[in-house]
């Protein structure tokens, strides 16, 4: 499972899909707070960063109450009580890692070794220690046995020095078992960190920069079981990008040199799925770089030799993006006020990819958000929502979540809308397939009493707030990938 929204829901998805009635019972389930808990260091020691993350003073800008974002959650395939959550942690400008040994009810927080203030022997031995002062884009995956956990991220210099040193890396952990000594205190035993993609020095993010990585492990029990795959986007310069994939066949100790699978000006937001026969799929969203390069949508490649080589890209779908926008990507409030004066969040456009490793549900599934073409209309303001960034149009539309399936490795079926709701935007989806069922989660603004395609989520026409109960999280299940 990808992102953490409701821990109880994620637990159900990542372990085994319950009957439809059980999905209904998760609605309104209690949320258990993951962050703003006690931080412990992986070796039981402490340092300046750990102490800052435990500082309860609200005035401390790097204290316990600082914001955290981009969460990601996985559940052990052999121990459903062990849940790992990771996130961008601003009390250290590094990677937060939390664990629960009781199915997500209670949590202990920590940091992935290698952060700037790390004084542990293992942290200072990390190849990313001292190369960057910030990290982002946390992802994680267990192997089939639940004995190994792999944490992927990028790190870079954001505050100090002229060089960004953008790196892609994987931290390896051995996983203790409930009967092992120390399991309840810290169930993960940090092994080391491996650089997968090393970015050369480049001033102020000009030049090479690595971004938006994803990680997956072969859990099929087949020929390539245990292989670790990581993909990411490499930006050699402005206006170009390449999607890379690297693999490890030795439990993440070493990775092959990344393979470029999408060509130049490809895109971003890769994801990985491993089919029951061990075939590896990597998808991404295409960039639309100019008026003569109109190919915005989703593409995918496949490997039938355990990630050694990949096919030529195949188009999954061409789409009209759902991307709230108003002359700049990050306009908002205060000094960054949008021309329309609306306030809205940046909505990710990254598609998701999944396949049932048991083979009980045939095929590979691509899940994405897009504008519903039946709802497009000209915008009444400077706000728009139907384009991929600066090349977008001046139109608005309802955001919707779609699924497409491939069962022959080459062609993809028609896009199926997961939730056909007349009101509200559906966006930021994720998906997981297991044991004959596909589950799709997404954010949904159907509770928004001010919903209108002309308005961003939670806004009134006069650019004031429409309340607080605006966005909810929904999940839908399917036994064929076509009906939910």
N, C-alpha and C positions, 0 to 999 in steps of 0.2 A: 504494500500500500504506500502511496506517495506522501501526501500532506496530512498533517494532524489537525483535525478540526474538533471532532468529538471523540475522545479516546475510546469510549465504550463502543461506538460505531466502528471505529478502525479496528478494534480488537476482533469484532465479529467478522469483518471482511478478510483480515489477514490470516485467520486461523481456519475457519470453515464456515461456509454459508449456511445459516439456519433457514428454517422454513419461512415462507413469506410473512406469517403472523409474527415471527420473531423480529423481522425487520420493522414491522409496524410498532412493536413494543419499544423500540429504541427511541422513537420520537418523544421528545421531552425528557429524555434521560438526564440524570444529574451530570453536570460538567465538573470534572475534578481538575483543579489548578495544577499545571505542570511547572511553570516558572514561578519566581518569587518564593522559592523553597530554599532550604539549607544547601549551600554549596560545599562539596568535599572534593579534595584533590584525588586523583587516581591512585596515588601512593600513600594517602593518609596524611601527607604533609600540608603545608600552607605557604602562601606567598602573597605579594601585594595584590594580585588580581583576585585571588580567592577571598581575601579579606574585604576587598572593595565590593565584590558581588554579594557579600553577606552584610554590608553596611546598611542598616535600616533607616538611615537619615534621609528623608525625602529631598533634602537640599543637595545631596551628593549626586552630581550628574552621571556618575559611573557607579551608582549604588544598586541596592537590591531592587529598587522600584523602576529601573530604567526600562525602556521599551525593548521588546524582542520580536523578531518576525521571521518569515520564511520557514515555518516549522515543517518537519518531516517525521513520519513515524513508521516503525515496523514492529512486528510481533514475532517472537521466536516460533519457528515452525514445529518445534518439538516441546516447547514449554509455553503454553498460552498465557501463563501468569507473568512472563517476562516481556515487558514492553519497553522499547527504546525510542526516545524522542530526541531530535536534534534541532537546532535553530541558530539564527544569527543572534548573538548575545552582545548587547551593547554595554554591559558592565565591564567587558574586557575587549570589545571590538574583535571578538574571536568566535569560535564555535562552541555553543552551549550543547551539552549532552545530559539528558536526564534519563533515569531508569526507574521502572516500577516492577516490583517483584510480586505484586498482588493484583495483576490484571488491570492496572491503570488507576487504582483507587488512591494510592499514596505515591509520592515521588521524591527522589533525591536528585539534586542537580550537580553538575560538574562542568569541566572544560576539557576539550580535546587537547592533549599535550602539544607543546610547540608554540604557545602564545608568548608575546614579548616578555612578560613578567614571570614566565615559568622558571622556577629554580630547581625543578626535579631533574635528576640525571637523565631520565628518559626524554623529558621535554627538551632539554638543551642539546640532546643528541639527535633530535629530529632534523631532517634536512630542510625543513621550512623555518626552523628557529633562526631568528636574526635576518631572514630575507624579506619578511613582510611584517607590517604592524596591524594588519586587518585581514579578516577572512569572511567568506560569504558562500552562499549557495550550498547548504548542507544537504547531503543525501546519505542513505544507508541501506544495507542489505545483509541478511543472514545467508549462510549456506544451508544445504538441505538437512544436515544433521543438527543444525543449531549450535554447533561447536565453535563457529567462527562468525564474527561480525565485522563488516567492512564499512568504513565511514569515508565518504568522498567530499571534497570541498575545493575551493580555490582560495589563494591568499595573495596579498599584494601590499605594496607600500602606499598607504593612503595619506598619512600625516607627515612622515619624516623622509627627508632625502629626495633627490630628483628622479629616482628610478622606481618604476612600479613593480618590477620583478614578479610578474603575474605567473603563478604556478598552479598546476592541477595536481592533486595528491590524494592518496588513500591511506588512512590510518587503519591498522589491523588490531583486532582484539580477539583473544581467546575467551570463550564464554564458560563461566563456571556453571556447575550443575547445582540444583537446590540442596543436595546433600554435601556439597563441598564447603569447607571452612571459608568463611568470609563472603559467602554468596549474598546474604541479605545486606551486608554493608556495602559491597561493591561487586556486582556479579560479572564485571568485565575486567579482564586482565590485559592491559595495553601491551602490545608486542613492539611495534615500531610503525614508522610512516614511510611510504614510498612515493617519490616524485614520479608522476606519470607524464606530465608535460611541464617543461621548465621554460619560463618566459625570460628572455634576455632583458637587461636593463633598458628602459625606454622612458624618457622624461614625460611626466604629466599625461600618461596613458596614450601618448602617440606611439605608433608602431605596434608590435605584437602584444595582444592581450587575450588571455584565455577566459572563457565565461560559460556559465550555464551548463555544468557537467551533470551527468546522471550515471548511476551505477546499477548493475544487476549481476546476479550469480546464477549459474545453471543449477537448478534443483530438480532435474528430471531423473536422476539416477542412471542416466545413460552414459555414452562414450565420453562426453565432455562435462560430466557432472563435476561441480566444484570450480569450473572456470569462472573467473571474475572478469566482467566487461565494464569498461568506463568509456563514455563518449563525452565530447565537449565541443564548443565552437572556438575556433582560433581566428582572431581578427589580425591579419597581417598589416592592415592599414585601413583608413576610412573608406567605406564603400565596398569592401570585399570581406568575405568570410569563408571559412571552410569547416566542415563538420568532421571531426576525427574520432576514431575508435581505437582503443588499445585493449589488450587482453592479458590476463595472467593465468598461467597453468600450474603455478606453484603456491596456491593459497594466498595470493597477493604479495608475495615476497618480492617478485620482480614483474614488470610489465613490458610488453613489446613496445616498440616505437609506434606511435599513433599512425593509423592509416586514414588518409583523406578519402571519404566515401561519397561526397556530394559535389565536388568540383568547386570552382570559384563562385563568388556571389551566391552562395548556397542559402544560408539561413541560420537559424538559431533554435534553441529549445529542444535538444534531442532527447529521446527516450529509447529504452531498450526493452525488448521482450524476448524470452526464450521459449520456443515451442516445445511440445512434449517429445519430439524427435531430436531435440538439441539444436535445431536451426535457430540462428540469432537474427533478430530484426532490429534495425535502428531507424527511427523516423525523426523528422524535424519539420519546422514550418519554413517555407521558402520566403526569401526576401523579394519584395517588389522594388527594384532599385531605380527604375525610370519608366517613363511612359512607353518606351519601346521594349520593356522587359516585364510584361504583365503575366506573371505566373504565380501570384500569391496563393498559397495553399499548403498542402502537406505532401511530403515525399518520403519514401522508405527504401532501404536496401536490405538484402538478405545474405546470410552466410550459412552454407551447409557444411563447413569444415571447422566449426568451433571458433569462428572469428579470425581465421587465418586470411581469408579473402572474402570480398563482398561483391555482390552483383551490381549492375548499373542501377541508378535510381529509377523507381517506379512512382508515378503520381497516384496518391491516394484520392485526393479531391482538390478541386479549386474552390476557394471559399471567398466570401466577403466577410472580412474580419469584424468582430465586435470589439471596439477599442475606444472607450471614452476619451475624448481629446478636445482641446480648446487652444489652438495656436502653439502650444508648447506641451511637451510630455509631462512636465512636473509643475504646471501652474496649479494654484490652489487658493490659499487664503493669505491675509496679511500682506506682506510685501510681494508675495508671489500671486496676487489675486488674478484669477482668470478674467478675460474680457467679458465673458457672460456673467461673471460673479458666482457661477455655480461652483460648488465644492464636490470633488469626487475622487475616488481612488484610481490609481493606475491598475489596470486589469491585465494580467499576464495572458499572452497568446500561445503559450507552449502547449502543443498537443500531447496526449498521453497514449501509451501503447501497452498492451497486455496480452497474455496468452495463458491458457490453463496448462500448467506443467504436468497434470495428471493425464491429459488427453481426453478427458470425459466430455469437455466442450471443445468441439473442433474449431480450428482457425485461430487467426490473430485479429485483435480488435484495436482500432484506432478511435480515440475519443478526443473531441475538440469543441471549442466554443466558436460561434460565428453569428453573424446577423441573419435573422430570419428574412429571407428575400421577399416574403409576402407582406412584410410590415414596413418596408423601407418608404420613407417620405422625406421631402426636403426639410432641412433644419430651419427653425424660426430664429435661431441665434447663431453666435459664433461656435457654439458647442456642436460636435458631431460624434458619431459612434461607429461608422461603417468602414473605416479604413485602417490599414496597418501603419499607423504613425503619421509621419509628415506627408506621405503620399495618399492620405485618405481623402474622401470626398466630403462634401458639405451636407451629407444625408445623415439621418438617424434611423434606428431600427431596434426591434426587440432582440436582445441577446438570447441565444438558445444553445443547448448542448446536443451534439450529434455523435453517432457511432457508425462506423463502417467496418465490415468484416471481410477478410480474405481467407479463402480455403484452398487456393491453388498456387500460392506463392507469387502470383503475378498480377491478378486482377482483384479489384476491390468493389464490393457491392455498394448499392446506393446508400446515401446518408440517411440514417433513421434518427428522428428527433426523440430524445429520451422522455421529455416531459412536455406535453402539448398544452401548456397553460396560456390562457388568453392575456393574463396580466403578469407583470414582473419579468425581470431579466434573469436568465440562468447563465452562469459563467463560472470560470475557474474549476473545471471538472477534473476528476481523477477516476481511475478504474482499476479493478483487480479481478482476475479470473482464477477460479479454483474449484476443483471437484464438481465440474459440470455446470457451474453457474458463473455469470458475469454480474458484478456489482459496479454501479457508477454513482459517484458522489459529486455534488456540486453546490455552489453558493446560489441562493435564490432570493430575489426581492419580491416575491408574490405577496408578502405581508404589507408592502409599502402602500399606504392609503393614498399617496400622491402619484402613483405610477402613471407615467405617460412616456411614450417613446421620445418626446421632445425634451424630457428632463433626465438628468443623471439620477442615479439611485438616491433616494432620501431627500431630494430637493423639491421645494415648492416653486411655482412659476416666478415668484418674486425673489428667488435665490436665497431662501431661508430654509431652515431644517424642517423636515416633515415628521420628526420624532426619533425615537431610539430603537424600536422594534422593527427594523427594516429588512435586514438580511438574515436568513436562516440557512441551515445546512440540511440537504435532503439526500436520500439514497434510494436507488431503485435497483431491482434485481431482474435478471433475465436468464432463461434456460436455453435461449437460442440466439441471443444477441440482436434480435429483431423486435421483440415485444417485451415491454417492461411493466 
